[in-house]
């Protein structure tokens, strides 16, 4: 029979948070604004590492940062605020009883709640062939600090047994895939990136910026197979490990040799627990503008949610959601979540790029009279800027090589104000405009 763990001390309302990632920790920070509304807080994380900066995984993989530098808060920060942290596989929440308002962990303990927040994040999106091979140590995703440590351990073993550089194939040339490729390259792997689109970072960059980035990465030793996808993976028995990747066949008929295969093709919301307890889900746990789910006592924030049929993988909207959720848990009720244009940066040392807003490239014959573009390209200096103005307002920006004005352009896009009065100077940046 399961035992029920009661919050210690005087009875205050119990707040349970499922998930120990960046959205959950920001929620704890935001709740400090509302000192008159107090909760007994219990936060569950199912990873071995708790409360770390996931967007800095690539520098850790590359050896540019230590894993302990990623902690969002020191341990005593939680202790000082009487936040009970339960982290690890045995503390994974496996069931929610909405009628009794309790959660149950893998270990069998039951914890009551008055308010529950799902901040369960996301899981890697995996191709169909991966599931049959997922137990193999030579295949892995790139999503967590555990993944990074596994790669580093495997790299050490391979370096010790190999005379030359071991080879790795990364599937996906989005932000995660390129950061994984960079980190593995710094670890000493010979890296090939397989991507099904014609250009890398095709969702965040236009063709010109993507080609500049590809050229820079190729100069560091990373190779690319574009407009390609994996059709099959051949494994062999290997001394010291259960299996090793022998070859990877692509749908274009080519074959790649590799000893490590990393999949980084995106994420999917971790909404299974919400669905099983009867919450409304649709590619994520459905929330309203207050971050409230179909159950008024339950909220959801972060990568696990679906808000107006949109899911989220960038940090900025997660933090906005945490602010809104805290406002309603703090019984103020005046804040609402509004989706804003998303920005993208790549965490690769020595490469500066930024994109935001509508950067779609207009096909010939489909030009819109209210839209115009401004370009600055200095290929020999590795600098490229493209601004898109729609209806008089800055609607999109792509910067490569020189990102000093990224914050200014971001504020202009978010404001929606007209830039027509200084449009001709926009490409030259904020400093030039201030001095003019």
Protein Blocks (a to p, Z undefined) as FASTA:
>chain_A
ZZddddehjdddddddedjbfklmmmmmmmmmmmmbccddddddfbfbghiafklmmmmm
nopacfklmpmbdfklmmmnopacdedjklpcfbdcfklopaddfkopacddfbdcdfeb
paddddfklmmmmmpmkbccdfbfklmmmmmmmmmmmmmmpmbdcddddehjdfklmmmm
mmmmmnopacddddfbfbehklmpcfklmmmmmmmmmmnopacdehiacfbdcddddehi
abdcfbdcdfkopacddfbdcddebccddfklmmmnopacehiacddfkopafblkbcce
djkbceehiacfbfklmmmmmmmmmmmmnonopaccdddddddddddehiacddehjfbd
cdehiacfkbccdddddfknopacddddeehiafbdcdehiamlmmmmmmmmmnopafkl
mmmmmmnojklmmmZZ
